[in-house]
Structures are given as structure tokens and as C-alpha cells.
């Protein structure tokens, strides 16, 4: 007995046992997949259903680009942002009127509370990062408070009471480069609120809550919410809903097509069972194995269903052709399976191998997709060979009396439209083979031309219909602001900081030059060797230049505290030298480097792809202008000490932490926040 006969003999002789066994296995798998999500505390040892809509997870964890991306986000404390925009084209002052600004203030306060339980999260810190919200009520107005003094006050501590106060808020914001074009549109008609979030997967919940709040407003202004996190998460949620609709529709289409072909509802239910069980088994296995349902994984049912019914259609079609010649279910189905077993096996294996080959790609969701579609194909093949014969045994032979192709002598009677049409096509291709081959060549040529026109591009926002709120928000806000697509450019010096042992030789020569040329106190000459000796001894005890200078500085300060008179002043001279040494490695306090960065920003602006960029240079130039009280002073100071003064001054603002979004505390790395008007990959 060959394998095909083994399948059909067991299923035709024991159809009830076959269905019971398959049903039990299917139910067990479905229960194991569903219980951890329904009762997470009780079944914590099993894997729950996990949905992931983050495109970042298309890359492997060890992908260099992903590692660098996450490393920089940690170093600069950066978060993905949701952009909430408001546009008022009706009022003469745009959004800068008391009513609109009061609603902006109200929405900002509401957004601060979108954390923890309010968005369905157990972690009380999950959600909007309050400290980093960029809104009129959470950023500073920077202005002079006398020569050499800068005052930092909230741009909008409370909503304005009249038009004049609203206009002042606009004017103050537009004077600050960081805010103009980012928070406030240059024409004053629009205003944006930037909401950093702790995780992209929270975007949909936050987006929904914001929309609910906006629905309570009754003003004439238009509100828009966009940003890549929102586009990704909302699309994921809506796509899963769409899959819940599309999968049954696909089943319905397949059902109707088979009804047209076989005209027996009772018979074509069996392929539907095969398809449904194949999908349940495959998706249950995916969840049980701990894999995440990514956007691609959600399409597995759509791929499996049509593939799952193919072998069933082969069997039913052959059964349809043979049945009237034997009028015996067992004999007909055994002959059918024996004839089709190897072709179905080979086609299933090759199809499964094709999808399984996707496991060789370096993209985890694609690997999961390929492997589980392959599993579904093999499951469908097995189910076809078991379910179809068993199901046919449940159909009374009297219900099959008029089923099948009527045989008249040696010829098959083509009585139905489809059979006659297929016969006509077959005869036509035989007689006009050259015409058909020529047509195929033409079609291939057209296809090749079409392939040459393909553009590789991806933009999650454009996955939506043109009239979708997110697509509309993207269009409107990118017209008014620098851009809603965020990119970051990290700069760092090419040379590394020397270790303590390497550093000490240069330290010695600069110390000698300082004593000879810069020191004001005559007593420094006698202390030079003592300082150098201490530095050499400490160099062997510490791991970095910064630690060495810190220890040397502490030692010098102790010596100065114990000394008297001129000797104390001489020791203090060395503290100035050590301060200078500490700043030698602070690359992004150097005026020439900052001027280079300003030029880089200008070059980016000229590309046409960048709407605006914000960087450390903007902070330095703005504070420098206010320190001197002159518009002409909107520039980089001429010395590192001058740059340092602007940065120290900025740290007395309400948001000193903003500085560390643009530069690391050692001033060895800096970050340019680039706002793009387009999220297309081809741009």
C-alpha cells in the first residue's frame, strides 16, 4: 500500500475519528494561543498574542543602524514625537487670539496627563514625556534683563486675556529661532505642540484620547494630529481591523467561485473547512511559539486561504470528472487521490520551500511570515488528504446522483458553459499557437517597461487614503511648519581623547608655557614641578583624562586652601590652567566648530528637502544676542569661554535639560534636529 492509499483508506474507513482528531487538535491549539491573553495571570507561562506595528522591528536587534539609532536616542534622551497642530485662517491674527490659545493651553494640560492608567498602561511613566513637551506654555521666552543678564520666562504661563497679549506671545516666539517655524508658523496662522512619547506602541491610544478631547472644542480653528509614530500605530490598528473584514470576504469569494464551478454547496464546504483549519492551526502555532504578529504576519491568513483550497479544488475537480463513471464514492476518491497525490505533494513542497526561503532574509517579520506561510501550506496539504475524503464519506450517494461530468461512450459530454469555453480555448491555442506566443512576447515587453518605472519608496503616512485625517494633517502641517518628519544628525570629532598616560606629555609642555607666558603670580614658577609631579602620579591611578584633571583640580584647590598670601594666589592660578585643559577636549564649545555647524545647517536648508533644523548653534546665538542686547550679536562668540558663558546662562532656564538633547555633557558629541517636509524614502 503506497502513501496515498494509506491516507485515503484510513480517512474513508474512519471519517468520524478523522474529524474528531482534527477538531480536537485545532481547538487545543486555538485555546493555547488564546488563554494567555484572556487570563494572563493564570497562564503566564504561555505566550500571549503580541501585536507589533513598529517598522523599526523590521530590522534585526543587532543591525548596526538600529544599534546606533538606539544608542544616540539614549545619549541625547530623544523620544519619538506626536505633532498636534492647530490652524486658524479665519481670525486676522491666526491662532494668536485668546480663544484659540486658551484651547491650546487646555489641550497641553490634558496631554500632560496622558500617562499610565489614563492610556491603559500599568507603568505610571508610560505615555507622554511631560518634561519635554514643546508647547507655548512649556517653553521659555528668552530676553534681556539688563546688559549681561538674560531673563527666562514662560512664553505663555497662562492663556492671554486680550488680542494684544496674544500678539506679544506670537512676536516673542518668532524672535527665537528654535521656536519660529517649529512651534509657530512664520505667518502666524498655525501653531504646533510636540508630544514626546515613551514608546511608539502607545501612539494609537494617545491619538485617540487627543481626538476625543479636541471633539469637545467648539472653535473655528482646525486641529490636526500627525507624526510617524501615529501613522505607524494607527495604520497597524486599522489594518488589523481591515484584515478581520478582508479574510472573511476572501473566504466568501472563494466559496462563490467554487459554487459556480461545482454547483453543490454540500460538497464545497469541505475546502472551506480545510482553509479555515489551516489558518487557525498556523496562526495558533505562530502565537504559541512566542512570535509577534507584525503587519506582515497579519496577512498570513490572506495568503494561506487561497493556497489551502488549491489541492482541494484539484481533488474535487478530478472527483467531478470521475464520479459518474463509477458512482462509487470510495472507489472514485481513492482513484482521484492516487492520481493527484504526487503532483499535489510536489506543488505543496515547492510552494512551501519558496515561502520558507524568506527565512534567509535578514528581516525578522519577513522570516516569520515566510516560515508560517510555508507551515500553513503543508498543513493545508495534509488536511486536504484527510478532510476531503472523510467529508465525502458523510455525503449520501443519493445527494451525488446528478454530480459530475456525464460520460457518453468514449467522449465526455461538455454540457456546461465553462467546459465548452475551455474546449474552445484549447482548440484555439492549438490552431493559433504563433499568435498566442507573439502576444506573450508583447506582454513580457510591456511588463519589462513597467518594471523599469517602479519606484522604491515608502512613507507610512501615504499608506492612508488621501482624505484620511492623518494624511490631511500631514499635508496641512507640512505647509505651515518646518516639517513633521524628524531626523537627527549626530556629529563627533574624528580623534579620540588620549588616555591619562598619553595626555600627560602634552600637559607638561602646556603647563610650562602657561607658567612662562600667562601666569600673573610670580610664585607659580616654584610650584610648577610640584603640580607636574602630582599629575604624573595620578595619571597611573585613573582611567580617563577627565578623571585625571578632576583629581588634579581637587588637589590644587586643597593646596590653595592650606596656603597663605601670595602662595595661595599662585595655587589659584593653576586652577585656571586646569579649567583650560578641561575645555581642550570639549569640541563643541569651539567657535570654529560651531560656525561649521551653522554652515552645515544652511547647506541642509538649501537642499530643498529640509524645512528647518535646530542645533546647539541656535541656543548659543540666541543667548549671546540677549546677553549683549543687540540684534547684531546673533552670532557665535569668538572664544570657547564666551560659548561656555551662553551655555551656563541657558542652564538657568526652566528647561535646562533641553541642552542635553543637542550635546553630550562632555561636549564631544552633538545632535542636529532636522525637520523634513517629506517622509518619502526616495527623497
Secondary structure by P-SEA (a helix, b strand, c coil): ccaaaaaaaaaaacaaaaaaaaaaaaaaaaaaacccccccccccccccbbbbcccccccccccaaaaaaaaaaaaabbbbbbbbbbbbcccccccccaaaaaaaaaaaaaaaacccccccccccccccccccccccccccccccccccbbbbccccccccccaaaaaaaaaaaaaccccccccccccccbbbbbbbbccccaaaaaaaaaaaaaaaccccbbbbbccaaaaaaaaaaaaaaaaaaaaaaaaaaaaaaaaaaccccccaaaaaaaaaaaaaaaaaaaaaacccccccccaaaaaaaaaaaaaaaaaaaaaaacccccccaaaaaaaaaaacaaaaaaaaaaaaaaaacccccccaaaaaaaaaaaaaaaaaaaaaacaaaaaaaaccccccccccccccccccccccaaaaaaaaaaaaaaacaaaaaaaaaaaaaaaaaaaaacccccccccccccccaaaaaaaaaaacccccbbbbbbbbbcccccccccaaaaaaaaaaaaaaccccccccccaaaaaaaaaaaaccccccaaaaaaaaaaaaaaaaaacccaaaaaaaaaaaaaaaaaacccccccaaaaaaaaaaaaaaaacccccccccaaaaaaaaaaaaacccccccccccaaaaaaaaaaaaaccccccccccccccccbbbbbbbbccccccc
